[in-house]
Amino acid sequence: MRTRLLTLLPALALTAGLTLGAGCGGDETGIPTAYHRSTGLGSGGTGAPPASGSSSGNGATGSSSGASGSSGASGSSSSGNGGSSSGATASSGGSTGSSSGGSSSGSQPPPTTPLGLTLGQSMLDVQLLATATLEVSVAPNGYTGTVDLAAGTLPSGVTAAFDKPTLTLDGETTATATLTLTTATSAAPGTVTVDVNATAGGVTQSTAAMVTVQSVITLHIPQGVNDTGATVTNPNTTAYGPYPITIVAPQGISASNPVTVYFQNDDDVSHEIHADDQAQGFGHDPGSFGAGKMDPYVRKVNAAGTYDFYLHDQGAPLTPGRVFIQATQ
């Protein structure tokens, strides 16, 4: 009998311990309070531990300091009855304390239908040492995104610039930009095809204009030209632009295919152009022309060569200019 009682005592003690654990803050599942501490569960309920933040046990707030892996879950700790523990959740690919999501960027998809790329005019004339503009329109035809504009190959002495090299399309509204072509005095005369390219989503569409560089130049007499301080021994040779003003002659330059030279008086007093090459079409003015006026005497130079001029009303070549017409090779 005594032997049987000794055998039952450990079992009775174990049963008493389980009963004590269930009554000390455990829930209806019989999980001891110590388990609540280690998992971060509150003392009054069951469930999975939170992914991040803090949890409370028995009314006390625990703070989390656990690091997380790539799964984005962070460890948490809780304090219960004055005790605290910290937990860390690791994953096979995680090395940082937080996970973050971000958007990935890539190239825009191309338009599903061709853009409506049009020009304000298909033919454009431009003088030497001058500018000319061309309006470029792009209809989106349902495309939403950006379009980059560019000019194709240009002849020597001609440059191009867009006021808006990139347009943003909303899928419905036609957008416009202005293309400005600028010529140097040395631009070769003739007609060339200039492409206007619109690139969207890696796809380029093109349209073209015929641009004619004319053998025509307008030289400007600047305002205050009499007050530059120039003298005969120290003349001002930059009053009308470069010195010399080099022009490429058209093929077969002649009286019927000349280089045309205009003078515009931008000064506030009258002036008269002195020149001595009447036979070559670069002669002397018959008289003065007024402030803000175009010289009515138009010079049509019929041969390559060097042509000097100055303001006759100054009495001497104080502000001389030189036009050099280079024969075409």
VEXDREN-2710 file (C-alpha; in Angstrom, 1 decimal):
% VEXDREN-2710
k/r/px/py/pz
1/MET/0.0/0.0/0.0
2/ARG/2.8/2.4/0.8
3/THR/4.6/1.5/-2.4
4/ARG/1.5/2.4/-4.5
5/LEU/1.1/5.7/-2.7
6/LEU/4.7/6.7/-3.5
7/THR/4.1/5.8/-7.1
8/LEU/1.1/8.1/-7.4
9/LEU/2.7/11.2/-5.7
10/PRO/4.7/12.4/-8.8
11/ALA/1.6/12.2/-10.9
12/LEU/-0.5/14.1/-8.4
13/ALA/2.2/16.8/-8.2
14/LEU/2.3/17.2/-12.0
15/THR/-1.5/17.5/-12.1
16/ALA/-1.4/20.2/-9.5
17/GLY/1.3/22.1/-11.4
18/LEU/-0.8/22.2/-14.6
19/THR/-3.8/23.4/-12.7
20/LEU/-1.7/26.2/-11.1
21/GLY/-0.4/27.3/-14.6
22/ALA/-3.8/27.6/-16.0
23/GLY/-4.9/29.8/-13.2
24/CYS/-2.1/32.3/-13.4
25/GLY/-3.0/34.4/-16.3
26/GLY/-3.2/31.6/-18.9
27/ASP/-6.1/31.5/-21.4
28/GLU/-8.7/28.9/-22.0
29/THR/-6.2/26.8/-24.0
30/GLY/-4.1/26.2/-20.9
31/ILE/-1.0/27.9/-22.3
32/PRO/1.2/29.1/-19.4
33/THR/1.9/32.8/-18.9
34/ALA/5.5/32.2/-19.7
35/TYR/4.5/31.3/-23.2
36/HIS/2.6/34.6/-23.6
37/ARG/5.7/36.5/-22.7
38/SER/7.8/34.7/-25.3
39/THR/5.3/35.2/-28.2
40/GLY/4.1/38.7/-27.4
41/LEU/0.5/37.6/-26.9
42/GLY/-1.7/39.5/-24.5
43/SER/-2.7/37.7/-21.4
44/GLY/-6.3/37.8/-22.2
45/GLY/-6.5/36.1/-25.6
46/THR/-5.0/33.9/-28.3
47/GLY/-3.9/34.4/-31.8
48/ALA/-0.8/35.0/-33.9
49/PRO/1.8/37.5/-32.8
50/PRO/1.7/40.9/-34.6
51/ALA/4.0/41.4/-37.6
52/SER/5.5/44.6/-36.2
53/GLY/5.1/47.3/-33.5
54/SER/4.5/46.5/-29.9
55/SER/2.3/44.2/-27.9
56/SER/1.1/44.2/-24.4
57/GLY/0.9/41.5/-21.8
58/ASN/-0.9/41.8/-18.5
59/GLY/-1.5/45.5/-19.0
60/ALA/2.2/46.4/-19.6
61/THR/3.5/47.6/-22.9
62/GLY/6.5/46.0/-24.5
63/SER/8.7/47.6/-27.0
64/SER/10.0/45.9/-30.1
65/SER/13.6/46.1/-31.3
66/GLY/13.7/43.1/-33.6
67/ALA/15.2/43.2/-37.0
68/SER/13.4/41.8/-40.0
69/GLY/14.5/40.0/-43.1
70/SER/13.3/40.5/-46.6
71/SER/9.8/39.2/-45.7
72/GLY/9.1/42.6/-44.2
73/ALA/8.1/41.2/-40.7
74/SER/9.8/42.6/-37.7
75/GLY/10.5/41.0/-34.4
76/SER/8.5/42.1/-31.4
77/SER/9.0/41.8/-27.7
78/SER/6.6/42.2/-24.8
79/SER/6.9/42.6/-21.2
80/GLY/4.6/40.8/-18.8
81/ASN/4.6/41.3/-15.1
82/GLY/7.7/43.4/-15.3
83/GLY/9.7/41.0/-17.4
84/SER/10.8/41.7/-21.0
85/SER/12.2/39.7/-23.8
86/SER/13.2/40.6/-27.3
87/GLY/12.6/38.6/-30.4
88/ALA/14.0/38.8/-33.9
89/THR/12.4/37.3/-37.0
90/ALA/14.9/36.3/-39.6
91/SER/14.3/35.0/-43.1
92/SER/16.6/33.3/-45.6
93/GLY/17.0/36.5/-47.6
94/GLY/16.6/39.2/-45.0
95/SER/19.5/41.4/-43.8
96/THR/17.9/44.7/-43.0
97/GLY/15.7/45.9/-40.2
98/SER/12.8/46.9/-42.4
99/SER/11.2/46.1/-45.6
100/SER/10.2/48.7/-48.1
101/GLY/8.3/48.7/-51.3
102/GLY/8.9/51.0/-54.2
103/SER/7.8/51.5/-57.8
104/SER/10.1/50.4/-60.5
105/SER/10.6/52.7/-63.5
106/GLY/11.1/51.8/-67.1
107/SER/10.9/53.1/-70.6
108/GLN/7.4/54.2/-71.7
109/PRO/5.6/51.9/-74.0
110/PRO/5.4/53.1/-77.6
111/PRO/2.2/54.6/-79.0
112/THR/-0.3/52.0/-80.2
113/THR/-1.1/54.1/-83.2
114/PRO/1.2/56.6/-85.1
115/LEU/1.4/60.1/-83.6
116/GLY/-0.1/62.9/-85.8
117/LEU/3.2/64.7/-86.6
118/THR/2.7/67.7/-88.9
119/LEU/4.5/70.9/-89.8
120/GLY/3.0/74.3/-90.3
121/GLN/4.5/74.5/-93.8
122/SER/6.3/72.1/-96.0
123/MET/8.6/74.7/-97.7
124/LEU/10.7/77.3/-95.9
125/ASP/13.0/80.0/-97.2
126/VAL/15.7/81.5/-95.1
127/GLN/18.2/84.3/-95.8
128/LEU/21.9/84.2/-94.8
129/LEU/22.7/85.5/-91.3
130/ALA/19.0/85.2/-90.4
131/THR/16.4/83.0/-88.7
132/ALA/13.2/81.3/-89.9
133/THR/10.6/79.4/-87.8
134/LEU/8.6/76.3/-88.4
135/GLU/5.6/75.2/-86.2
136/VAL/5.6/71.5/-85.3
137/SER/2.4/69.9/-84.1
138/VAL/2.0/66.4/-82.5
139/ALA/-1.5/64.9/-82.1
140/PRO/-1.3/62.1/-79.5
141/ASN/-3.9/59.8/-81.0
142/GLY/-4.5/58.2/-77.6
143/TYR/-0.9/58.2/-76.5
144/THR/-0.1/59.5/-73.0
145/GLY/3.5/60.3/-72.3
146/THR/6.5/62.4/-73.5
147/VAL/7.7/63.0/-77.0
148/ASP/11.3/64.1/-77.8
149/LEU/11.7/66.4/-80.8
150/ALA/14.9/66.6/-82.9
151/ALA/16.0/67.9/-86.3
152/GLY/17.7/65.6/-88.8
153/THR/20.9/66.2/-90.6
154/LEU/21.4/69.9/-91.5
155/PRO/23.5/71.5/-94.1
156/SER/26.8/73.2/-93.1
157/GLY/26.1/76.7/-91.6
158/VAL/22.6/75.9/-90.5
159/THR/21.6/75.2/-86.9
160/ALA/18.2/74.1/-85.4
161/ALA/16.7/74.6/-82.0
162/PHE/13.3/73.8/-80.5
163/ASP/11.6/76.1/-78.0
164/LYS/10.2/72.9/-76.4
165/PRO/12.4/69.9/-77.3
166/THR/10.1/67.6/-75.2
167/LEU/6.3/67.6/-75.3
168/THR/4.0/65.9/-72.8
169/LEU/0.9/64.4/-74.4
170/ASP/-2.3/63.7/-72.5
171/GLY/-3.8/61.3/-75.0
172/GLU/-6.2/63.8/-76.6
173/THR/-4.7/67.3/-76.9
174/THR/-2.4/68.3/-79.8
175/ALA/0.8/69.8/-78.5
176/THR/3.0/72.3/-80.5
177/ALA/6.6/73.5/-80.5
178/THR/8.5/76.0/-82.6
179/LEU/11.6/75.0/-84.6
180/THR/14.0/77.8/-85.3
181/LEU/16.5/77.5/-88.1
182/THR/19.5/79.9/-88.0
183/THR/21.9/80.4/-90.8
184/ALA/25.5/81.7/-90.8
185/THR/26.8/83.9/-93.6
186/SER/28.8/80.9/-94.9
187/ALA/25.7/78.6/-95.3
188/ALA/25.8/77.2/-98.8
189/PRO/22.9/78.3/-101.0
190/GLY/20.4/75.7/-102.2
191/THR/17.4/73.6/-101.2
192/VAL/17.8/70.7/-98.7
193/THR/15.4/68.3/-97.0
194/VAL/15.3/68.7/-93.2
195/ASP/13.7/65.9/-91.2
196/VAL/11.8/66.6/-88.0
197/ASN/11.8/63.6/-85.7
198/ALA/9.4/62.7/-82.9
199/THR/10.5/59.9/-80.6
200/ALA/8.1/58.3/-78.1
201/GLY/8.6/55.0/-76.3
202/GLY/11.7/54.3/-78.4
203/VAL/9.8/54.6/-81.6
204/THR/10.7/57.5/-84.0
205/GLN/8.4/59.1/-86.5
206/SER/9.5/61.7/-89.1
207/THR/8.2/64.3/-91.4
208/ALA/10.2/66.6/-93.6
209/ALA/10.3/70.2/-94.9
210/MET/12.1/71.6/-97.9
211/VAL/14.4/74.4/-96.7
212/THR/15.9/76.8/-99.2
213/VAL/19.0/78.8/-98.1
214/GLN/18.9/81.8/-100.3
215/SER/21.8/83.8/-101.7
216/VAL/20.4/86.8/-99.9
217/ILE/21.7/88.8/-96.9
218/THR/20.5/91.9/-95.1
219/LEU/23.2/94.0/-93.4
220/HIS/22.1/96.3/-90.5
221/ILE/23.5/99.8/-89.9
222/PRO/23.4/99.8/-86.0
223/GLN/22.0/102.6/-83.9
224/GLY/24.6/105.1/-82.8
225/VAL/27.0/104.1/-85.5
226/ASN/28.4/107.7/-85.6
227/ASP/29.3/107.5/-81.9
228/THR/31.6/104.5/-81.8
229/GLY/34.7/106.7/-81.3
230/ALA/36.2/105.3/-84.5
231/THR/38.9/107.2/-86.5
232/VAL/40.5/106.8/-89.9
233/THR/43.6/105.2/-88.2
234/ASN/41.5/103.1/-85.9
235/PRO/38.3/102.3/-87.7
236/ASN/35.4/100.2/-86.3
237/THR/35.2/97.1/-88.5
238/THR/32.6/95.2/-86.6
239/ALA/29.7/97.6/-86.9
240/TYR/27.8/95.4/-89.4
241/GLY/28.8/92.0/-88.1
242/PRO/31.9/89.9/-89.0
243/TYR/34.7/91.3/-91.0
244/PRO/34.8/90.2/-93.7
245/ILE/31.3/88.9/-94.2
246/THR/32.0/85.7/-96.1
247/ILE/29.3/84.4/-98.4
248/VAL/29.4/81.2/-100.5
249/ALA/28.5/82.1/-104.1
250/PRO/25.7/80.2/-105.8
251/GLN/26.6/77.8/-108.5
252/GLY/27.1/79.8/-111.7
253/ILE/26.9/83.2/-110.1
254/SER/25.8/85.8/-112.6
255/ALA/23.5/88.8/-113.1
256/SER/20.6/86.3/-113.3
257/ASN/21.9/84.3/-110.4
258/PRO/23.4/86.9/-108.0
259/VAL/24.1/87.3/-104.4
260/THR/21.5/89.9/-103.2
261/VAL/22.6/92.4/-100.5
262/TYR/20.2/94.6/-98.6
263/PHE/21.0/97.3/-96.1
264/GLN/18.6/98.1/-93.2
265/ASN/19.1/101.4/-91.3
266/ASP/18.5/100.7/-87.7
267/ASP/20.0/104.1/-86.7
268/ASP/17.9/107.2/-85.8
269/VAL/19.5/109.3/-88.5
270/SER/19.8/109.0/-92.3
271/HIS/22.7/107.2/-94.0
272/GLU/24.2/106.6/-97.4
273/ILE/26.3/103.6/-98.5
274/HIS/29.5/104.3/-100.3
275/ALA/30.7/101.5/-102.7
276/ASP/32.7/101.4/-105.9
277/ASP/31.8/98.2/-107.8
278/GLN/28.9/99.3/-109.9
279/ALA/29.8/96.9/-112.7
280/GLN/29.7/93.9/-110.4
281/GLY/26.4/95.0/-108.9
282/PHE/27.8/96.5/-105.7
283/GLY/27.5/100.2/-106.4
284/HIS/27.2/103.5/-104.6
285/ASP/23.9/104.8/-103.2
286/PRO/22.2/107.4/-105.3
287/GLY/21.3/109.2/-102.1
288/SER/20.7/108.8/-98.4
289/PHE/17.8/106.8/-96.9
290/GLY/16.0/107.6/-93.7
291/ALA/16.2/106.3/-90.2
292/GLY/14.5/102.9/-89.7
293/LYS/14.3/102.4/-93.5
294/MET/15.5/99.8/-95.9
295/ASP/17.9/101.0/-98.5
296/PRO/15.9/101.2/-101.8
297/TYR/19.0/100.5/-103.8
298/VAL/19.3/96.7/-103.9
299/ARG/22.8/95.3/-104.7
300/LYS/22.8/92.2/-106.9
301/VAL/26.4/91.0/-107.0
302/ASN/27.2/89.1/-110.1
303/ALA/30.7/87.8/-109.5
304/ALA/32.8/86.3/-106.7
305/GLY/35.3/88.7/-105.1
306/THR/35.8/91.3/-102.3
307/TYR/33.5/94.3/-101.9
308/ASP/34.2/97.1/-99.5
309/PHE/31.8/99.8/-98.3
310/TYR/31.4/102.5/-95.7
311/LEU/29.0/105.2/-94.7
312/HIS/29.5/108.1/-97.2
313/ASP/27.8/110.6/-94.8
314/GLN/30.6/110.0/-92.3
315/GLY/33.1/111.6/-94.8
316/ALA/35.6/108.8/-94.4
317/PRO/35.7/105.0/-93.8
318/LEU/35.3/105.3/-90.0
319/THR/33.0/102.2/-89.9
320/PRO/34.0/100.2/-93.0
321/GLY/32.5/96.8/-93.9
322/ARG/33.7/94.1/-96.3
323/VAL/31.7/91.5/-98.2
324/PHE/33.7/88.5/-99.5
325/ILE/31.9/86.3/-102.0
326/GLN/33.7/83.0/-102.2
327/ALA/33.5/81.1/-105.5
328/THR/31.8/77.7/-105.3
329/GLN/34.3/74.8/-105.7
END
